[in-house]
Amino acid sequence: MIRSQLFIFGCIQSLAITLFLLILAIWHAPIWACMLASCIFALSAAWRWHDAWWWGGIHALFFPSIFLALQLNISPLWYLLAFTLSWVVFGRVAVNRAPIYLSNRQVLTALEARLPKNGHFLDIGAGTGTVLAWLVKRRPDLQLYGIEQAWLPWLLGRFRLPSKVKWLRGDYQKLDFANFDMAYAFLSPVPMEALWQKAQREMRPGTLFLSNTFIVPGVAPDEMIELGDWKGGRLLLWHM
């Protein structure tokens, strides 16, 4: 539901921006007027979909950055290179809407203390393996698994993690959660509803589903641990 709402809103917003800029172009409006209109639309999107103030700056600078880049008159191959690097680092983020978030020390400490003894632990969208690198040294009782789709983070994790950690590359949607006693995710708000449905279908009774900060829409966590970090993060736990 959330993903479809975001998609519809994005389409409407893009159409509105395109039509408005087209009208300005037909009227031979100055460049500054087009840029101002673009920034207003972008700021409205930031206000509607993001809580943090700094998202407004990112959205406001998006269209001016495109305009300035067009003035450079550089080879299109540079844009192809930038796209390729983005794909290597972030993978299919345009599809799964889950960029790379690195778990900080506060949540690592909370996981170390809160995870049950023994059992199989899965890090969903494990990035460069930060969580697993922490737990493999401090929780030797756990069988650790991680899955990451983007090539560069997966490769970095492959080099930093010992062989005892099962390090997988691929789409977590194709992984059977029934094999794990604990599943941890730090993704984004968008995939949480679908991820929760998958966990409900596949995880066994008595297992544990954990999320860093991002809630499951309409489902209150059984436990919530305040992390006390700068972004107001929380470790959310659901007992299956």
C-alpha positions as a Markdown table, in Angstrom:
| # | Residue | x | y | z |
|---|---|---|---|---|
| 1 | Met | 0.0 | 0.0 | 0.0 |
| 2 | Ile | 2.7 | 2.5 | 1.0 |
| 3 | Arg | 4.8 | 1.7 | -2.1 |
| 4 | Ser | 1.8 | 2.2 | -4.4 |
| 5 | Gln | 0.9 | 5.5 | -2.7 |
| 6 | Leu | 4.5 | 6.7 | -3.1 |
| 7 | Phe | 4.5 | 5.7 | -6.8 |
| 8 | Ile | 1.2 | 7.4 | -7.5 |
| 9 | Phe | 2.2 | 10.6 | -5.7 |
| 10 | Gly | 5.6 | 10.6 | -7.5 |
| 11 | Cys | 3.9 | 10.3 | -10.9 |
| 12 | Ile | 1.4 | 13.1 | -10.1 |
| 13 | Gln | 4.2 | 15.3 | -8.8 |
| 14 | Ser | 6.4 | 14.6 | -11.9 |
| 15 | Leu | 3.5 | 15.4 | -14.2 |
| 16 | Ala | 2.6 | 18.6 | -12.4 |
| 17 | Ile | 6.2 | 19.8 | -12.5 |
| 18 | Thr | 6.5 | 18.9 | -16.2 |
| 19 | Leu | 3.3 | 20.7 | -17.2 |
| 20 | Phe | 4.1 | 23.8 | -15.1 |
| 21 | Leu | 7.6 | 24.1 | -16.6 |
| 22 | Leu | 6.2 | 23.6 | -20.0 |
| 23 | Ile | 3.7 | 26.5 | -19.5 |
| 24 | Leu | 6.6 | 28.7 | -18.3 |
| 25 | Ala | 8.6 | 27.7 | -21.4 |
| 26 | Ile | 5.7 | 28.6 | -23.7 |
| 27 | Trp | 5.4 | 31.9 | -22.0 |
| 28 | His | 9.2 | 32.4 | -22.4 |
| 29 | Ala | 9.6 | 32.8 | -18.6 |
| 30 | Pro | 13.1 | 33.5 | -17.5 |
| 31 | Ile | 15.3 | 30.7 | -16.2 |
| 32 | Trp | 15.2 | 32.0 | -12.6 |
| 33 | Ala | 11.4 | 31.6 | -12.6 |
| 34 | Cys | 11.6 | 28.0 | -13.8 |
| 35 | Met | 14.2 | 27.2 | -11.2 |
| 36 | Leu | 12.1 | 28.8 | -8.5 |
| 37 | Ala | 9.0 | 26.9 | -9.5 |
| 38 | Ser | 11.0 | 23.6 | -9.5 |
| 39 | Cys | 12.4 | 24.3 | -6.0 |
| 40 | Ile | 8.9 | 25.0 | -4.7 |
| 41 | Phe | 7.5 | 21.7 | -6.1 |
| 42 | Ala | 10.6 | 19.9 | -4.6 |
| 43 | Leu | 10.2 | 21.5 | -1.2 |
| 44 | Ser | 6.5 | 20.5 | -1.1 |
| 45 | Ala | 7.5 | 16.9 | -1.8 |
| 46 | Ala | 10.1 | 17.0 | 1.0 |
| 47 | Trp | 7.5 | 18.6 | 3.4 |
| 48 | Arg | 4.9 | 15.9 | 2.6 |
| 49 | Trp | 7.1 | 12.8 | 2.8 |
| 50 | His | 10.0 | 13.5 | 5.1 |
| 51 | Asp | 10.4 | 14.6 | 8.7 |
| 52 | Ala | 14.0 | 15.6 | 8.8 |
| 53 | Trp | 14.7 | 19.2 | 7.8 |
| 54 | Trp | 17.7 | 18.4 | 5.7 |
| 55 | Trp | 15.6 | 16.6 | 3.2 |
| 56 | Gly | 14.2 | 20.0 | 2.2 |
| 57 | Gly | 17.7 | 21.1 | 1.2 |
| 58 | Ile | 18.3 | 17.9 | -0.9 |
| 59 | His | 15.1 | 18.4 | -2.8 |
| 60 | Ala | 15.5 | 22.1 | -3.3 |
| 61 | Leu | 19.0 | 21.6 | -4.8 |
| 62 | Phe | 18.0 | 18.8 | -7.1 |
| 63 | Phe | 16.7 | 20.8 | -10.1 |
| 64 | Pro | 19.4 | 23.5 | -9.8 |
| 65 | Ser | 22.0 | 20.8 | -9.8 |
| 66 | Ile | 20.6 | 19.3 | -13.0 |
| 67 | Phe | 20.6 | 22.8 | -14.6 |
| 68 | Leu | 24.2 | 23.5 | -13.6 |
| 69 | Ala | 25.3 | 20.1 | -14.8 |
| 70 | Leu | 23.7 | 20.8 | -18.2 |
| 71 | Gln | 25.8 | 24.0 | -18.5 |
| 72 | Leu | 29.1 | 22.0 | -18.1 |
| 73 | Asn | 28.7 | 20.5 | -21.6 |
| 74 | Ile | 30.6 | 17.4 | -20.6 |
| 75 | Ser | 30.5 | 14.0 | -22.4 |
| 76 | Pro | 27.4 | 11.8 | -21.7 |
| 77 | Leu | 29.9 | 9.0 | -20.8 |
| 78 | Trp | 30.4 | 10.8 | -17.4 |
| 79 | Tyr | 26.7 | 10.4 | -16.6 |
| 80 | Leu | 26.9 | 6.8 | -17.7 |
| 81 | Leu | 29.8 | 6.3 | -15.3 |
| 82 | Ala | 27.9 | 8.0 | -12.5 |
| 83 | Phe | 24.9 | 5.8 | -13.1 |
| 84 | Thr | 27.1 | 2.7 | -13.2 |
| 85 | Leu | 28.8 | 3.6 | -9.9 |
| 86 | Ser | 25.4 | 4.3 | -8.3 |
| 87 | Trp | 24.2 | 0.9 | -9.4 |
| 88 | Val | 27.3 | -0.9 | -8.1 |
| 89 | Val | 26.9 | 0.9 | -4.7 |
| 90 | Phe | 23.2 | 1.0 | -4.2 |
| 91 | Gly | 21.9 | -1.8 | -6.4 |
| 92 | Arg | 18.2 | -1.8 | -7.3 |
| 93 | Val | 17.3 | 1.0 | -4.9 |
| 94 | Ala | 14.9 | 2.5 | -7.5 |
| 95 | Val | 12.9 | -0.7 | -7.2 |
| 96 | Asn | 13.2 | -1.8 | -3.6 |
| 97 | Arg | 13.4 | 1.7 | -2.2 |
| 98 | Ala | 15.9 | 0.7 | 0.4 |
| 99 | Pro | 19.2 | 2.7 | 0.3 |
| 100 | Ile | 22.2 | 1.7 | 2.3 |
| 101 | Tyr | 21.9 | 2.6 | 5.9 |
| 102 | Leu | 24.9 | 1.7 | 8.2 |
| 103 | Ser | 24.0 | 0.5 | 11.7 |
| 104 | Asn | 25.7 | 2.7 | 14.3 |
| 105 | Arg | 27.4 | 1.6 | 17.6 |
| 106 | Gln | 24.2 | 2.2 | 19.7 |
| 107 | Val | 22.2 | -0.4 | 17.8 |
| 108 | Leu | 25.1 | -2.8 | 17.6 |
| 109 | Thr | 25.4 | -2.7 | 21.4 |
| 110 | Ala | 21.6 | -3.1 | 21.8 |
| 111 | Leu | 21.6 | -6.1 | 19.5 |
| 112 | Glu | 24.5 | -7.7 | 21.3 |
| 113 | Ala | 22.7 | -7.4 | 24.6 |
| 114 | Arg | 19.2 | -8.2 | 23.5 |
| 115 | Leu | 19.5 | -11.1 | 21.1 |
| 116 | Pro | 18.7 | -14.5 | 22.6 |
| 117 | Lys | 21.4 | -17.0 | 23.1 |
| 118 | Asn | 22.2 | -19.5 | 20.3 |
| 119 | Gly | 20.1 | -19.7 | 17.2 |
| 120 | His | 20.5 | -18.4 | 13.6 |
| 121 | Phe | 20.6 | -14.6 | 13.0 |
| 122 | Leu | 19.9 | -13.0 | 9.6 |
| 123 | Asp | 20.8 | -9.5 | 8.7 |
| 124 | Ile | 18.4 | -8.5 | 5.8 |
| 125 | Gly | 20.0 | -6.0 | 3.4 |
| 126 | Ala | 23.3 | -6.3 | 5.3 |
| 127 | Gly | 25.2 | -3.6 | 3.5 |
| 128 | Thr | 28.9 | -4.0 | 4.1 |
| 129 | Gly | 28.4 | -6.4 | 7.0 |
| 130 | Thr | 28.7 | -4.0 | 9.9 |
| 131 | Val | 26.3 | -5.8 | 12.2 |
| 132 | Leu | 27.7 | -9.2 | 11.4 |
| 133 | Ala | 31.3 | -8.0 | 11.9 |
| 134 | Trp | 30.3 | -6.8 | 15.4 |
| 135 | Leu | 28.4 | -9.8 | 16.4 |
| 136 | Val | 30.9 | -12.4 | 15.2 |
| 137 | Lys | 33.4 | -11.1 | 17.8 |
| 138 | Arg | 31.0 | -10.6 | 20.7 |
| 139 | Arg | 28.3 | -13.3 | 20.2 |
| 140 | Pro | 30.1 | -16.5 | 19.2 |
| 141 | Asp | 27.0 | -18.4 | 20.2 |
| 142 | Leu | 25.1 | -17.2 | 17.2 |
| 143 | Gln | 25.1 | -18.6 | 13.7 |
| 144 | Leu | 25.3 | -15.5 | 11.5 |
| 145 | Tyr | 23.9 | -14.9 | 8.1 |
| 146 | Gly | 23.7 | -11.8 | 5.9 |
| 147 | Ile | 22.2 | -11.0 | 2.5 |
| 148 | Glu | 23.0 | -8.0 | 0.3 |
| 149 | Gln | 22.1 | -7.3 | -3.3 |
| 150 | Ala | 24.3 | -4.4 | -4.3 |
| 151 | Trp | 27.6 | -5.5 | -5.6 |
| 152 | Leu | 30.1 | -3.2 | -4.0 |
| 153 | Pro | 28.8 | -3.4 | -0.4 |
| 154 | Trp | 28.6 | -7.2 | -0.8 |
| 155 | Leu | 32.2 | -7.3 | -2.0 |
| 156 | Leu | 33.4 | -5.2 | 0.9 |
| 157 | Gly | 31.5 | -7.5 | 3.3 |
| 158 | Arg | 33.1 | -10.5 | 1.7 |
| 159 | Phe | 36.5 | -9.2 | 2.5 |
| 160 | Arg | 35.8 | -8.0 | 6.0 |
| 161 | Leu | 33.9 | -11.0 | 7.3 |
| 162 | Pro | 35.4 | -14.4 | 8.4 |
| 163 | Ser | 34.3 | -17.6 | 6.6 |
| 164 | Lys | 32.2 | -18.7 | 9.5 |
| 165 | Val | 29.6 | -16.0 | 8.6 |
| 166 | Lys | 27.3 | -17.1 | 5.8 |
| 167 | Trp | 27.5 | -14.1 | 3.4 |
| 168 | Leu | 24.9 | -14.2 | 0.6 |
| 169 | Arg | 24.4 | -12.0 | -2.4 |
| 170 | Gly | 20.9 | -11.7 | -3.8 |
| 171 | Asp | 17.3 | -10.6 | -3.2 |
| 172 | Tyr | 16.1 | -11.3 | 0.4 |
| 173 | Gln | 12.6 | -11.8 | -1.0 |
| 174 | Lys | 13.8 | -15.1 | -2.5 |
| 175 | Leu | 15.3 | -16.2 | 0.8 |
| 176 | Asp | 13.2 | -18.5 | 3.1 |
| 177 | Phe | 13.0 | -16.9 | 6.6 |
| 178 | Ala | 11.9 | -20.2 | 8.1 |
| 179 | Asn | 15.6 | -21.1 | 8.5 |
| 180 | Phe | 16.3 | -18.3 | 11.0 |
| 181 | Asp | 15.5 | -17.6 | 14.6 |
| 182 | Met | 16.2 | -13.8 | 14.4 |
| 183 | Ala | 15.8 | -11.5 | 11.5 |
| 184 | Tyr | 17.1 | -7.9 | 11.6 |
| 185 | Ala | 16.4 | -5.2 | 9.0 |
| 186 | Phe | 17.5 | -1.6 | 8.6 |
| 187 | Leu | 16.0 | -0.7 | 5.2 |
| 188 | Ser | 13.5 | 2.2 | 4.8 |
| 189 | Pro | 9.8 | 2.8 | 5.5 |
| 190 | Val | 8.7 | 1.6 | 2.0 |
| 191 | Pro | 9.4 | -2.1 | 2.1 |
| 192 | Met | 8.5 | -2.7 | 5.8 |
| 193 | Glu | 4.9 | -3.7 | 5.1 |
| 194 | Ala | 5.8 | -6.4 | 2.5 |
| 195 | Leu | 8.8 | -7.5 | 4.7 |
| 196 | Trp | 6.5 | -8.0 | 7.7 |
| 197 | Gln | 4.1 | -10.0 | 5.6 |
| 198 | Lys | 6.9 | -12.3 | 4.5 |
| 199 | Ala | 8.2 | -12.7 | 8.0 |
| 200 | Gln | 4.7 | -13.6 | 9.2 |
| 201 | Arg | 4.3 | -16.2 | 6.5 |
| 202 | Glu | 7.7 | -17.8 | 6.9 |
| 203 | Met | 9.2 | -17.3 | 10.4 |
| 204 | Arg | 8.3 | -19.9 | 13.0 |
| 205 | Pro | 6.5 | -19.2 | 16.3 |
| 206 | Gly | 8.9 | -18.1 | 19.0 |
| 207 | Thr | 11.3 | -16.4 | 16.6 |
| 208 | Leu | 12.2 | -12.7 | 16.7 |
| 209 | Phe | 11.8 | -10.0 | 14.0 |
| 210 | Leu | 13.8 | -6.8 | 14.6 |
| 211 | Ser | 13.8 | -3.4 | 12.8 |
| 212 | Asn | 16.1 | -0.5 | 13.3 |
| 213 | Thr | 13.9 | 2.6 | 13.6 |
| 214 | Phe | 11.5 | 1.8 | 10.8 |
| 215 | Ile | 8.0 | 0.7 | 11.9 |
| 216 | Val | 5.7 | -1.9 | 10.5 |
| 217 | Pro | 2.6 | 0.1 | 9.4 |
| 218 | Gly | -0.3 | -0.6 | 11.8 |
| 219 | Val | 1.5 | -3.2 | 13.9 |
| 220 | Ala | 2.9 | -2.0 | 17.3 |
| 221 | Pro | 6.2 | -3.6 | 18.3 |
| 222 | Asp | 6.2 | -5.9 | 21.3 |
| 223 | Glu | 9.4 | -4.2 | 22.6 |
| 224 | Met | 11.1 | -0.9 | 21.8 |
| 225 | Ile | 14.6 | 0.1 | 22.9 |
| 226 | Glu | 15.6 | 3.8 | 22.6 |
| 227 | Leu | 19.0 | 4.0 | 21.1 |
| 228 | Gly | 19.8 | 7.6 | 22.2 |
| 229 | Asp | 21.5 | 8.5 | 19.0 |
| 230 | Trp | 21.3 | 11.8 | 17.0 |
| 231 | Lys | 18.5 | 10.7 | 14.8 |
| 232 | Gly | 16.3 | 9.4 | 17.5 |
| 233 | Gly | 16.7 | 5.8 | 16.5 |
| 234 | Arg | 14.9 | 2.8 | 18.1 |
| 235 | Leu | 15.3 | -0.9 | 18.0 |
| 236 | Leu | 11.9 | -2.4 | 17.4 |
| 237 | Leu | 11.2 | -6.1 | 18.3 |
| 238 | Trp | 8.3 | -8.3 | 17.3 |
| 239 | His | 7.8 | -11.8 | 18.8 |
| 240 | Met | 6.4 | -14.1 | 16.1 |
